[in-house]
Amino acid sequence: MGYDRHQGAAIRTAAATVAQQLAELTGTEPRVIADLGSVRIETDVTDAALCRWTHLLAVLELGSEYGVSNTPDGQIAWLRIELRRQGLRP
């Protein structure tokens, strides 16, 4: 069992598309962190993003999970895209 290469490529393409959308919404470059089994995308919550909060939320909802974290420097919106393992299904 493992990850399908095609699925991995599709997830990377989706992550790049989401990162581009977040860059347009926030005016900053998102951080893409590849992990075993998932990709996490983080971006600073800017004034531009707050003005388009509904659109930002719609992009975040594309992830398997998402949230907003408070930091000493401000807020960070993040989402995670999970890779599904291939194998037997119940």
MODELLER restraints for C-alpha pairs under 7 A, 6 or more apart:
rsr = mdl.restraints
at = mdl.atoms
rsr.add(forms.Gaussian(group=physical.xy_distance, feature=features.Distance(at['CA:1:A'], at['CA:86:A']), mean=5.73, stdev=0.5))
rsr.add(forms.Gaussian(group=physical.xy_distance, feature=features.Distance(at['CA:1:A'], at['CA:87:A']), mean=5.39, stdev=0.5))
rsr.add(forms.Gaussian(group=physical.xy_distance, feature=features.Distance(at['CA:2:A'], at['CA:85:A']), mean=5.58, stdev=0.5))
rsr.add(forms.Gaussian(group=physical.xy_distance, feature=features.Distance(at['CA:2:A'], at['CA:86:A']), mean=5.67, stdev=0.5))
rsr.add(forms.Gaussian(group=physical.xy_distance, feature=features.Distance(at['CA:3:A'], at['CA:85:A']), mean=5.34, stdev=0.5))
rsr.add(forms.Gaussian(group=physical.xy_distance, feature=features.Distance(at['CA:3:A'], at['CA:86:A']), mean=6.05, stdev=0.5))
rsr.add(forms.Gaussian(group=physical.xy_distance, feature=features.Distance(at['CA:4:A'], at['CA:86:A']), mean=6.95, stdev=0.5))
rsr.add(forms.Gaussian(group=physical.xy_distance, feature=features.Distance(at['CA:18:A'], at['CA:59:A']), mean=6.88, stdev=0.5))
rsr.add(forms.Gaussian(group=physical.xy_distance, feature=features.Distance(at['CA:19:A'], at['CA:30:A']), mean=5.90, stdev=0.5))
rsr.add(forms.Gaussian(group=physical.xy_distance, feature=features.Distance(at['CA:19:A'], at['CA:41:A']), mean=6.89, stdev=0.5))
rsr.add(forms.Gaussian(group=physical.xy_distance, feature=features.Distance(at['CA:22:A'], at['CA:30:A']), mean=6.73, stdev=0.5))
rsr.add(forms.Gaussian(group=physical.xy_distance, feature=features.Distance(at['CA:23:A'], at['CA:29:A']), mean=5.25, stdev=0.5))
rsr.add(forms.Gaussian(group=physical.xy_distance, feature=features.Distance(at['CA:23:A'], at['CA:30:A']), mean=6.14, stdev=0.5))
rsr.add(forms.Gaussian(group=physical.xy_distance, feature=features.Distance(at['CA:25:A'], at['CA:48:A']), mean=6.60, stdev=0.5))
rsr.add(forms.Gaussian(group=physical.xy_distance, feature=features.Distance(at['CA:25:A'], at['CA:49:A']), mean=5.41, stdev=0.5))
rsr.add(forms.Gaussian(group=physical.xy_distance, feature=features.Distance(at['CA:25:A'], at['CA:56:A']), mean=6.86, stdev=0.5))
rsr.add(forms.Gaussian(group=physical.xy_distance, feature=features.Distance(at['CA:26:A'], at['CA:45:A']), mean=6.61, stdev=0.5))
rsr.add(forms.Gaussian(group=physical.xy_distance, feature=features.Distance(at['CA:26:A'], at['CA:46:A']), mean=5.60, stdev=0.5))
rsr.add(forms.Gaussian(group=physical.xy_distance, feature=features.Distance(at['CA:26:A'], at['CA:48:A']), mean=5.49, stdev=0.5))
rsr.add(forms.Gaussian(group=physical.xy_distance, feature=features.Distance(at['CA:26:A'], at['CA:49:A']), mean=4.79, stdev=0.5))
rsr.add(forms.Gaussian(group=physical.xy_distance, feature=features.Distance(at['CA:30:A'], at['CA:41:A']), mean=6.55, stdev=0.5))
rsr.add(forms.Gaussian(group=physical.xy_distance, feature=features.Distance(at['CA:30:A'], at['CA:42:A']), mean=5.51, stdev=0.5))
rsr.add(forms.Gaussian(group=physical.xy_distance, feature=features.Distance(at['CA:30:A'], at['CA:43:A']), mean=4.51, stdev=0.5))
rsr.add(forms.Gaussian(group=physical.xy_distance, feature=features.Distance(at['CA:31:A'], at['CA:41:A']), mean=5.60, stdev=0.5))
rsr.add(forms.Gaussian(group=physical.xy_distance, feature=features.Distance(at['CA:31:A'], at['CA:42:A']), mean=5.10, stdev=0.5))
rsr.add(forms.Gaussian(group=physical.xy_distance, feature=features.Distance(at['CA:31:A'], at['CA:43:A']), mean=6.30, stdev=0.5))
rsr.add(forms.Gaussian(group=physical.xy_distance, feature=features.Distance(at['CA:32:A'], at['CA:39:A']), mean=6.97, stdev=0.5))
rsr.add(forms.Gaussian(group=physical.xy_distance, feature=features.Distance(at['CA:32:A'], at['CA:40:A']), mean=5.84, stdev=0.5))
rsr.add(forms.Gaussian(group=physical.xy_distance, feature=features.Distance(at['CA:32:A'], at['CA:41:A']), mean=4.53, stdev=0.5))
rsr.add(forms.Gaussian(group=physical.xy_distance, feature=features.Distance(at['CA:32:A'], at['CA:42:A']), mean=6.57, stdev=0.5))
rsr.add(forms.Gaussian(group=physical.xy_distance, feature=features.Distance(at['CA:33:A'], at['CA:39:A']), mean=5.75, stdev=0.5))
rsr.add(forms.Gaussian(group=physical.xy_distance, feature=features.Distance(at['CA:33:A'], at['CA:40:A']), mean=5.06, stdev=0.5))
rsr.add(forms.Gaussian(group=physical.xy_distance, feature=features.Distance(at['CA:33:A'], at['CA:41:A']), mean=6.22, stdev=0.5))
rsr.add(forms.Gaussian(group=physical.xy_distance, feature=features.Distance(at['CA:34:A'], at['CA:40:A']), mean=6.38, stdev=0.5))
rsr.add(forms.Gaussian(group=physical.xy_distance, feature=features.Distance(at['CA:37:A'], at['CA:82:A']), mean=5.98, stdev=0.5))
rsr.add(forms.Gaussian(group=physical.xy_distance, feature=features.Distance(at['CA:37:A'], at['CA:83:A']), mean=5.00, stdev=0.5))
rsr.add(forms.Gaussian(group=physical.xy_distance, feature=features.Distance(at['CA:38:A'], at['CA:80:A']), mean=6.56, stdev=0.5))
rsr.add(forms.Gaussian(group=physical.xy_distance, feature=features.Distance(at['CA:38:A'], at['CA:81:A']), mean=5.45, stdev=0.5))
rsr.add(forms.Gaussian(group=physical.xy_distance, feature=features.Distance(at['CA:38:A'], at['CA:82:A']), mean=4.26, stdev=0.5))
rsr.add(forms.Gaussian(group=physical.xy_distance, feature=features.Distance(at['CA:38:A'], at['CA:83:A']), mean=5.37, stdev=0.5))
rsr.add(forms.Gaussian(group=physical.xy_distance, feature=features.Distance(at['CA:39:A'], at['CA:80:A']), mean=5.60, stdev=0.5))
rsr.add(forms.Gaussian(group=physical.xy_distance, feature=features.Distance(at['CA:39:A'], at['CA:81:A']), mean=5.20, stdev=0.5))
rsr.add(forms.Gaussian(group=physical.xy_distance, feature=features.Distance(at['CA:39:A'], at['CA:82:A']), mean=6.57, stdev=0.5))
rsr.add(forms.Gaussian(group=physical.xy_distance, feature=features.Distance(at['CA:40:A'], at['CA:78:A']), mean=6.98, stdev=0.5))
rsr.add(forms.Gaussian(group=physical.xy_distance, feature=features.Distance(at['CA:40:A'], at['CA:79:A']), mean=5.73, stdev=0.5))
rsr.add(forms.Gaussian(group=physical.xy_distance, feature=features.Distance(at['CA:40:A'], at['CA:80:A']), mean=4.34, stdev=0.5))
rsr.add(forms.Gaussian(group=physical.xy_distance, feature=features.Distance(at['CA:40:A'], at['CA:81:A']), mean=6.42, stdev=0.5))
rsr.add(forms.Gaussian(group=physical.xy_distance, feature=features.Distance(at['CA:41:A'], at['CA:78:A']), mean=5.50, stdev=0.5))
rsr.add(forms.Gaussian(group=physical.xy_distance, feature=features.Distance(at['CA:41:A'], at['CA:79:A']), mean=5.46, stdev=0.5))
rsr.add(forms.Gaussian(group=physical.xy_distance, feature=features.Distance(at['CA:41:A'], at['CA:80:A']), mean=6.39, stdev=0.5))
rsr.add(forms.Gaussian(group=physical.xy_distance, feature=features.Distance(at['CA:42:A'], at['CA:76:A']), mean=6.44, stdev=0.5))
rsr.add(forms.Gaussian(group=physical.xy_distance, feature=features.Distance(at['CA:42:A'], at['CA:77:A']), mean=5.75, stdev=0.5))
rsr.add(forms.Gaussian(group=physical.xy_distance, feature=features.Distance(at['CA:42:A'], at['CA:78:A']), mean=4.30, stdev=0.5))
rsr.add(forms.Gaussian(group=physical.xy_distance, feature=features.Distance(at['CA:42:A'], at['CA:79:A']), mean=6.73, stdev=0.5))
rsr.add(forms.Gaussian(group=physical.xy_distance, feature=features.Distance(at['CA:43:A'], at['CA:76:A']), mean=5.54, stdev=0.5))
rsr.add(forms.Gaussian(group=physical.xy_distance, feature=features.Distance(at['CA:43:A'], at['CA:77:A']), mean=5.44, stdev=0.5))
rsr.add(forms.Gaussian(group=physical.xy_distance, feature=features.Distance(at['CA:43:A'], at['CA:78:A']), mean=6.40, stdev=0.5))
rsr.add(forms.Gaussian(group=physical.xy_distance, feature=features.Distance(at['CA:44:A'], at['CA:75:A']), mean=6.06, stdev=0.5))
rsr.add(forms.Gaussian(group=physical.xy_distance, feature=features.Distance(at['CA:44:A'], at['CA:76:A']), mean=4.57, stdev=0.5))
rsr.add(forms.Gaussian(group=physical.xy_distance, feature=features.Distance(at['CA:44:A'], at['CA:77:A']), mean=6.28, stdev=0.5))
rsr.add(forms.Gaussian(group=physical.xy_distance, feature=features.Distance(at['CA:45:A'], at['CA:75:A']), mean=5.37, stdev=0.5))
rsr.add(forms.Gaussian(group=physical.xy_distance, feature=features.Distance(at['CA:45:A'], at['CA:76:A']), mean=5.48, stdev=0.5))
rsr.add(forms.Gaussian(group=physical.xy_distance, feature=features.Distance(at['CA:45:A'], at['CA:77:A']), mean=6.14, stdev=0.5))
rsr.add(forms.Gaussian(group=physical.xy_distance, feature=features.Distance(at['CA:49:A'], at['CA:56:A']), mean=6.58, stdev=0.5))
rsr.add(forms.Gaussian(group=physical.xy_distance, feature=features.Distance(at['CA:60:A'], at['CA:66:A']), mean=5.95, stdev=0.5))
rsr.add(forms.Gaussian(group=physical.xy_distance, feature=features.Distance(at['CA:60:A'], at['CA:79:A']), mean=5.76, stdev=0.5))
rsr.add(forms.Gaussian(group=physical.xy_distance, feature=features.Distance(at['CA:63:A'], at['CA:79:A']), mean=5.30, stdev=0.5))
rsr.add(forms.Gaussian(group=physical.xy_distance, feature=features.Distance(at['CA:63:A'], at['CA:80:A']), mean=5.21, stdev=0.5))
rsr.add(forms.Gaussian(group=physical.xy_distance, feature=features.Distance(at['CA:63:A'], at['CA:81:A']), mean=4.88, stdev=0.5))
rsr.add(forms.Gaussian(group=physical.xy_distance, feature=features.Distance(at['CA:64:A'], at['CA:80:A']), mean=5.67, stdev=0.5))
rsr.add(forms.Gaussian(group=physical.xy_distance, feature=features.Distance(at['CA:64:A'], at['CA:81:A']), mean=5.14, stdev=0.5))
rsr.add(forms.Gaussian(group=physical.xy_distance, feature=features.Distance(at['CA:64:A'], at['CA:82:A']), mean=6.03, stdev=0.5))
rsr.add(forms.Gaussian(group=physical.xy_distance, feature=features.Distance(at['CA:65:A'], at['CA:79:A']), mean=5.74, stdev=0.5))
rsr.add(forms.Gaussian(group=physical.xy_distance, feature=features.Distance(at['CA:65:A'], at['CA:80:A']), mean=5.48, stdev=0.5))
rsr.add(forms.Gaussian(group=physical.xy_distance, feature=features.Distance(at['CA:66:A'], at['CA:78:A']), mean=5.54, stdev=0.5))
rsr.add(forms.Gaussian(group=physical.xy_distance, feature=features.Distance(at['CA:66:A'], at['CA:79:A']), mean=4.04, stdev=0.5))
rsr.add(forms.Gaussian(group=physical.xy_distance, feature=features.Distance(at['CA:66:A'], at['CA:80:A']), mean=6.23, stdev=0.5))
rsr.add(forms.Gaussian(group=physical.xy_distance, feature=features.Distance(at['CA:67:A'], at['CA:77:A']), mean=5.88, stdev=0.5))
rsr.add(forms.Gaussian(group=physical.xy_distance, feature=features.Distance(at['CA:67:A'], at['CA:78:A']), mean=5.52, stdev=0.5))
rsr.add(forms.Gaussian(group=physical.xy_distance, feature=features.Distance(at['CA:67:A'], at['CA:79:A']), mean=6.50, stdev=0.5))
rsr.add(forms.Gaussian(group=physical.xy_distance, feature=features.Distance(at['CA:68:A'], at['CA:75:A']), mean=6.59, stdev=0.5))
rsr.add(forms.Gaussian(group=physical.xy_distance, feature=features.Distance(at['CA:68:A'], at['CA:76:A']), mean=5.53, stdev=0.5))
rsr.add(forms.Gaussian(group=physical.xy_distance, feature=features.Distance(at['CA:68:A'], at['CA:77:A']), mean=4.33, stdev=0.5))
rsr.add(forms.Gaussian(group=physical.xy_distance, feature=features.Distance(at['CA:68:A'], at['CA:78:A']), mean=6.17, stdev=0.5))
rsr.add(forms.Gaussian(group=physical.xy_distance, feature=features.Distance(at['CA:69:A'], at['CA:75:A']), mean=5.61, stdev=0.5))
rsr.add(forms.Gaussian(group=physical.xy_distance, feature=features.Distance(at['CA:69:A'], at['CA:76:A']), mean=5.20, stdev=0.5))
rsr.add(forms.Gaussian(group=physical.xy_distance, feature=features.Distance(at['CA:69:A'], at['CA:77:A']), mean=6.44, stdev=0.5))
rsr.add(forms.Gaussian(group=physical.xy_distance, feature=features.Distance(at['CA:70:A'], at['CA:76:A']), mean=6.45, stdev=0.5))
